[in-house]
Amino acid sequence: MKTSRKQRNRGLFIALSFLLSSLFITGCATTGGSSAYLPPPIPEGQGRLFLMTGGINDVNFMIIDDETEDEVYSQTPRMSARSPIAYESGLQSGMPIQIDLDPGTYRIEVNTDIKQSVTIEDVVVKMGEEVYKTVQVGRFQVLFNGGDGFGSQVPFLIMDYNMRTVLGNGMTSPDVRHFVVPVGIYKLRIENSPTGMDEIKHLEVFFNRVTPIAFTAPAGPEEETPGGSEE
């Protein structure tokens, strides 16, 4: 019994409709919300490393192969907070940094705004698997309330808790500027000899938080009143 041309066309139409419906349902399932987001598959023969930086969008780091001591990957997207043109983006994605690597054991060196880096040792990447590592860095922001003799940019020192070592320095700014440092306790010092200001503040930096720290310039000496009484 021969199938008519009309029946063949009807069968083709039904099959095509089923295929389009399946594609539509699949598309809705993968794009229906942020929870349905899936990263691209891991490249064949590699593993995937995620660096969790506590909401910091950009960090400068390099990845070193433990066996060969070769640098296999690096990123330097972030400008130092000491730069006069540094600024902070208002957008904070909070997403971890994703790197695909050959299987092996690695060391991660993360640069900060002081002389101390954050090192993560013995990071094992396995083929076809994901590994998550937290980078123990945090941020602080210096707020300065100036007065006569002060501008908006005043230098300060970043010191260890015992004030034995100067770890770095910075400059206050009227713009939002975050300094990235290893999680820990520090001392910040602003010294200005012409005005007699010498103030030291305790600073504790946490992961996944921006710590504000405020300095206030001392009031200037009162001017002598002209024509004052003589003794």
Backbone torsions as a table, in degrees:
resi	resn	phi	psi	omega
1	MET	NA	124.5	-176.4
2	LYS	-83.8	143.0	176.5
3	THR	-87.6	131.2	-178.7
4	SER	-71.9	158.7	178.9
5	ARG	-61.5	-35.6	-180.0
6	LYS	-65.4	-39.1	179.0
7	GLN	-67.8	-39.3	178.8
8	ARG	-63.5	-42.4	179.3
9	ASN	-63.9	-37.3	179.7
10	ARG	-67.3	-40.0	177.7
11	GLY	-65.2	-39.6	178.2
12	LEU	-65.3	-38.8	179.2
13	PHE	-63.8	-42.5	-179.8
14	ILE	-64.0	-44.0	180.0
15	ALA	-63.3	-41.6	-179.7
16	LEU	-66.2	-39.8	179.1
17	SER	-63.5	-41.0	178.9
18	PHE	-63.0	-42.1	179.6
19	LEU	-63.9	-44.5	-180.0
20	LEU	-64.6	-38.4	178.2
21	SER	-64.0	-40.1	179.2
22	SER	-64.5	-42.3	178.4
23	LEU	-64.0	-39.4	179.7
24	PHE	-64.1	-44.7	179.7
25	ILE	-63.2	-42.1	179.1
26	THR	-62.7	-41.0	179.4
27	GLY	-64.4	-40.1	178.0
28	CYS	-64.7	-37.4	-177.8
29	ALA	-68.6	-31.9	-176.6
30	THR	-91.8	-13.5	-177.6
31	THR	-123.1	12.6	-174.3
32	GLY	-72.0	-17.9	-179.6
33	GLY	-177.2	172.9	-177.1
34	SER	-64.9	-28.7	-179.5
35	SER	-68.1	-18.5	-178.4
36	ALA	-90.4	1.1	-178.8
37	TYR	-67.2	133.1	178.3
38	LEU	-124.0	130.1	176.3
39	PRO	-69.0	162.1	178.2
40	PRO	-61.7	155.0	-179.7
41	PRO	-62.7	152.7	177.3
42	ILE	-67.1	130.3	179.2
43	PRO	-56.6	147.7	-178.0
44	GLU	-59.3	133.0	177.9
45	GLY	82.9	3.0	-178.9
46	GLN	-121.3	171.9	171.7
47	GLY	-122.0	172.0	-175.8
48	ARG	-122.8	132.0	178.3
49	LEU	-111.2	131.6	174.0
50	PHE	-114.1	126.7	175.2
51	LEU	-104.4	120.4	179.4
52	MET	-98.9	118.4	-170.9
53	THR	-113.1	13.3	175.1
54	GLY	67.0	41.8	175.9
55	GLY	86.1	-1.5	177.6
56	ILE	-80.3	119.5	-174.8
57	ASN	-64.9	-43.2	-174.7
58	ASP	-127.0	132.6	170.2
59	VAL	-134.4	149.6	177.7
60	ASN	-95.8	124.6	-176.7
61	PHE	-153.5	164.6	172.7
62	MET	-138.8	152.8	-179.5
63	ILE	-116.7	127.0	-174.5
64	ILE	-117.4	133.2	176.8
65	ASP	-72.2	124.1	-177.3
66	ASP	-63.2	-34.1	-174.6
67	GLU	-77.6	-42.4	-175.0
68	THR	-101.8	-15.0	-174.5
69	GLU	64.9	18.1	177.3
70	ASP	-86.2	143.0	172.8
71	GLU	-79.0	118.9	-175.3
72	VAL	-103.2	-14.9	-178.8
73	TYR	-161.9	145.7	175.9
74	SER	-155.0	153.7	173.1
75	GLN	-139.9	136.3	176.2
76	THR	-135.9	62.3	-177.2
77	PRO	-83.8	-12.3	-170.0
78	ARG	-102.1	132.1	174.9
79	MET	-82.3	141.2	-179.6
80	SER	-60.2	142.1	178.0
81	ALA	-65.7	-16.6	177.9
82	ARG	-75.8	-15.2	-179.7
83	SER	-68.7	137.2	-179.7
84	PRO	-66.2	-14.7	-179.3
85	ILE	-109.4	12.5	177.8
86	ALA	-68.1	147.2	177.7
87	TYR	-150.8	165.2	179.4
88	GLU	-111.6	132.6	174.9
89	SER	-76.0	141.8	178.5
90	GLY	-72.5	-17.1	-178.2
91	LEU	-86.7	122.3	177.8
92	GLN	-120.9	105.5	-175.2
93	SER	-76.4	-37.2	-178.2
94	GLY	73.0	4.2	-179.7
95	MET	-80.6	144.1	177.4
96	PRO	-68.9	156.8	176.7
97	ILE	-82.6	133.0	-174.5
98	GLN	-113.0	127.9	178.3
99	ILE	-134.5	133.2	175.0
100	ASP	-99.2	128.9	-173.6
101	LEU	-134.2	157.5	170.9
102	ASP	-68.0	152.0	177.1
103	PRO	-57.1	138.5	-179.6
104	GLY	164.2	-175.2	178.2
105	THR	-113.8	131.7	-171.0
106	TYR	-130.9	163.7	172.5
107	ARG	-121.8	134.0	-178.7
108	ILE	-110.8	127.7	177.7
109	GLU	-115.2	116.4	-178.1
110	VAL	-109.2	121.8	179.5
111	ASN	-78.9	150.1	176.9
112	THR	-129.1	-172.1	-179.9
113	ASP	-88.9	9.7	173.5
114	ILE	-127.9	-176.8	-175.8
115	LYS	-70.9	-17.3	-178.1
116	GLN	-90.4	129.9	174.2
117	SER	-99.6	168.9	173.5
118	VAL	-107.1	123.0	-178.5
119	THR	-112.0	132.9	175.0
120	ILE	-117.2	114.4	-175.6
121	GLU	-93.9	158.4	168.9
122	ASP	54.0	51.8	175.8
123	VAL	-87.8	111.0	-176.1
124	VAL	-96.4	120.0	177.2
125	VAL	-107.1	123.9	-179.6
126	LYS	-110.3	148.9	-177.1
127	MET	-61.2	128.6	176.3
128	GLY	76.7	5.5	-177.5
129	GLU	-119.5	161.0	177.4
130	GLU	-106.6	143.9	175.7
131	VAL	-133.3	136.9	-177.1
132	TYR	-114.4	133.1	178.3
133	LYS	-132.9	134.2	178.5
134	THR	-93.6	128.8	177.4
135	VAL	-92.7	114.1	-174.0
136	GLN	-79.6	74.7	175.7
137	VAL	-127.3	155.5	176.2
138	GLY	-142.0	-178.2	-176.2
139	ARG	-131.5	151.1	170.7
140	PHE	-137.8	158.2	180.0
141	GLN	-131.4	132.2	-179.7
142	VAL	-97.1	124.9	176.1
143	LEU	-108.0	130.7	-176.9
144	PHE	-127.3	124.6	176.1
145	ASN	-102.5	99.7	-173.5
146	GLY	-83.6	-178.2	178.2
147	GLY	-151.9	-159.0	178.0
148	ASP	-60.5	132.0	178.9
149	GLY	91.1	-3.9	178.3
150	PHE	-118.5	142.6	170.1
151	GLY	-101.1	-163.9	179.6
152	SER	-84.0	-14.3	-179.7
153	GLN	-113.9	110.4	-177.7
154	VAL	-127.0	129.3	-178.6
155	PRO	-72.3	149.3	174.6
156	PHE	-142.9	161.3	179.6
157	LEU	-109.6	143.5	172.6
158	ILE	-107.0	119.6	-174.5
159	MET	-124.4	160.9	174.6
160	ASP	-69.2	168.3	-173.2
161	TYR	-60.0	-35.4	-179.3
162	ASN	-85.2	-0.3	178.3
163	MET	59.0	37.2	177.3
164	ARG	-98.6	-21.5	-174.4
165	THR	-135.8	134.7	171.5
166	VAL	-85.5	115.7	-176.5
167	LEU	-89.5	-24.4	-178.7
168	GLY	-179.9	-175.4	179.3
169	ASN	-148.3	167.4	179.5
170	GLY	-158.3	-173.8	-178.8
171	MET	-139.5	133.2	175.5
172	THR	-67.2	160.3	-175.6
173	SER	-152.2	147.1	174.4
174	PRO	-71.9	-15.7	178.2
175	ASP	-89.8	161.4	176.0
176	VAL	-71.0	121.8	-177.8
177	ARG	-141.5	122.0	-178.8
178	HIS	-105.9	136.6	175.0
179	PHE	-102.3	128.0	-179.5
180	VAL	-98.4	124.0	-178.6
181	VAL	-140.4	161.9	173.2
182	PRO	-60.7	146.3	176.2
183	VAL	-56.9	131.4	-178.5
184	GLY	164.3	-168.9	-178.2
185	ILE	-114.2	134.0	-175.5
186	TYR	-135.3	174.2	168.7
187	LYS	-124.4	136.3	175.3
188	LEU	-112.2	138.2	-176.5
189	ARG	-132.4	130.7	171.3
190	ILE	-116.4	121.4	-179.4
191	GLU	-126.2	126.6	179.5
192	ASN	-137.4	98.4	-173.9
193	SER	-59.8	-43.9	-177.6
194	PRO	-58.4	-31.1	-177.8
195	THR	-101.0	-5.3	-179.0
196	GLY	78.9	11.4	-179.1
197	MET	-82.2	130.2	173.5
198	ASP	-151.1	93.2	-173.5
199	GLU	-122.4	137.2	-179.6
200	ILE	-122.3	133.2	-178.9
201	LYS	-122.2	142.9	173.6
202	HIS	-80.1	133.8	-177.8
203	LEU	-133.8	124.2	174.4
204	GLU	-116.4	125.3	-176.1
205	VAL	-108.1	131.8	-176.5
206	PHE	-115.5	158.1	173.0
207	PHE	-72.0	140.9	175.4
208	ASN	62.9	34.6	178.7
209	ARG	-154.1	148.1	171.6
210	VAL	-103.2	119.2	-178.7
211	THR	-96.0	117.5	175.7
212	PRO	-85.2	143.5	176.1
213	ILE	-137.1	131.3	-171.0
214	ALA	-115.7	138.3	172.8
215	PHE	-119.7	144.8	176.3
216	THR	-125.3	127.0	-179.5
217	ALA	-68.4	144.9	178.3
218	PRO	-68.4	151.2	177.6
219	ALA	-66.8	141.2	179.4
220	GLY	-71.8	159.1	179.0
221	PRO	-63.8	142.2	179.6
222	GLU	-68.6	140.0	-179.7
223	GLU	-73.4	145.6	178.7
224	GLU	-70.9	139.1	-179.9
225	THR	-76.2	125.2	-179.4
226	PRO	-61.1	144.1	175.2
227	GLY	71.1	31.4	179.7
228	GLY	-65.5	162.0	-177.2
229	SER	-70.0	143.9	176.7
230	GLU	-95.8	146.0	178.3
231	GLU	-79.8	NA	NA
